[in-house]
Amino acid sequence: MSLRTDGRRWGSVAKFFHWIVALGILGNGIWGLLMTGMSPSMSKINIYALHKSIGLTILALFALRLAWRLFDGAPPDEPMPRWQRIVAHATHALLYGFILAMPLSGWLFNSLHGYPLQWFKWFNLPALAARNDDLSHVAGEVHEWLFYVLLLVLVGHVGGALKHHFFDQDNVLRRMLPFARLGKATSGESP
């Protein structure tokens, strides 16, 4: 398995970033929804701190993913109708936007609350804004709703990949799966 992306499949570095960011977002998002119902305690403070550190880690991994994508490129699109290619590229752009907005909105929410933001208790990050209790409530709502919208876009992304795999039987999904063998190459574009 090549580290770099080639003309048919994503490289192992791109696959690693794809799957680790996806799992991090889903896990940390579910963790975030569950922790809000906890009663105030030292455990809750520690769980929130862990949620924030994981969110910052996802932000850093996503930045590395973008840098790698600029360096490594992408394999050519699989043959598909033009409208499907437009929808696929729009979905990826939305995913990238929401993946960036999620941790940044959490960072802003934390800043507006006036809490210090630490990464796994190793170092503090600067506040993105001064404390503002009125705006912190809005930022918290935005952070939560961004997760729900991100999930909707993710459902479309996964649904599209599964449609290509099971109905079109092409390599769209296979070329991003670790250790998957590619099927026969197809050529040409459908109308």
C-alpha positions, 0 to 999 in steps of 0.5 A: 500500500503506497503512502501517496495517492496514485491514479486509482486510489487514495494513499495510506496517509490520506486514508489515515487522516480520513478515518481518524478525523471521521472517527474523532468527530463522531466519537467526540460529538456523541461524547459531547451530547452525553456530557451535557446532561451530567450534574456539576462535579469535578468529573464533569469538568475533567470530561469537558476538558477531555472533550475540548482537547480531543476537539483541538486534536481533530482541528490539528489533524484536519489541518494536517489533512488539508496540507497533505491533500494540497501536497498529495492531490486526489485520484481522478473521479470515478466515472459518473454522471455530471450531476453526481460529481457536482453533488459529491464535490459540494458535499466534500466542501460542506464536510470540510467547512463543518469539520473546520467550524465545529472545533472553532465554534467550540473554542469560541464558546469556551472563550466567551465563557471565560474558561481557560483552554488547555490541550491535555493539560500540557499548554493553554491556547489563547482565547478567541474573544473576550468573555461575554455571557450573552454571546456564549449562550449563542455560541454554545447553540451554534456549536451544537447545531453545527454537529447536527448539520454535520451529521446530516451532511455525513449521512449524505456522504456515507449514503453516496459512498454506499450507493456507489459500492452496492448499486454502481459497483464502482471503486468510489468506496473501495479506494478509500477503505484500508486494505480493499482491493479495487474492482475492474477499472471503468472508463468513460462518463455516464450522461 
